[in-house]
Amino acid sequence: MMRTTLLAIVAALTLSAVGPTGQAPTLQERLGHPADARLLIIHADDLGMSHSVNRATFEAFENGWITSASILVPCPWFPEAARWARGHPDADLGIHLALNSEWTGFRWGPLSPRDQVASLLDRDGYFPLLETDVVARARPPDIERELRAQIDRARDAGVSLTHLDSHMATLFRTPEFFDVYRRLGAAYGLPVLMERLGDRAGEQSAWATAAQADALVDRVVSISPGVAKADWPQAYEQMLAPLAPGVYQLIVHLAYDDEEMRGATSDHGDWGSEWRQNDLELVKSARFREFLREQRFVLVGWKDLARAKR
């Protein structure tokens, strides 16, 4: 009887490990969903950048319009984001690891002493505007020192972290940068945003092929420049509807088109003030929520993906 019971247990464990078809279960299956499910993280970037971004992102979290966000720790409004995070410990929050400061009139720089990360600075003492400037100058030891400072600052402020990702995807620009990124995830025990298909360690980054096995997301999708405000909902629907079964992250940028955001992004229409208001109106719209239901997307967060990885 005992031998029969043990055999049954072994058989059950083997089936759960390889799946009923003899293949390893998909991430969807490991989370209890069918293999043909489409899991979707609706993720807001740049929390902490400004009060306007914070206000819109908090509203989206509290209403269930998004499932995840990541924080720009060096930015001026990080303390407000950290205070909100302490009051909402279940919120799915990561660190938007930053080496760029892209707005010409609204700048931020490193948390580390500047003489210890000199290769990360532009001539004015801020992070560079462009990713290519970071690639041209930044030394990996300086990058690791600064990014550890950003993660540590958030943890010390009481933010419960779920993942890491890269502001402006700068950490995917070279193998050396990407190696720092992966090491930080391992060091802090946090999943890092990578995709199996796409620029973030996917098909266009041959040097990162080995990392694809660790990617928890099949693809990252986001709206591109050139879409008129009236066409915003249709553009998102056309991006999402054709997606095959798998795991996806939809990145949105939320804020109010108010005086603060217009001032911060005055000479940068793409991802600027109006863009972010459009994204906010999109995620809160009844049309978009109904579209997600009709398409049978399953909304998840990074906490779920980390559980599947374990």
Beta strands, then each sheet from edge to edge (+ up, - down):
strand 1: 38-47
strand 2: 68-71
strand 3: 93-97
strand 4: 161-166
strand 5: 219-221
strand 6: 246-253
strand 7: 297-299
sheet 1: 4+ 3+ 2+ 1+ 6+ 5+
sheet 2: 4+ 3+ 2+ 1+ 7+
end
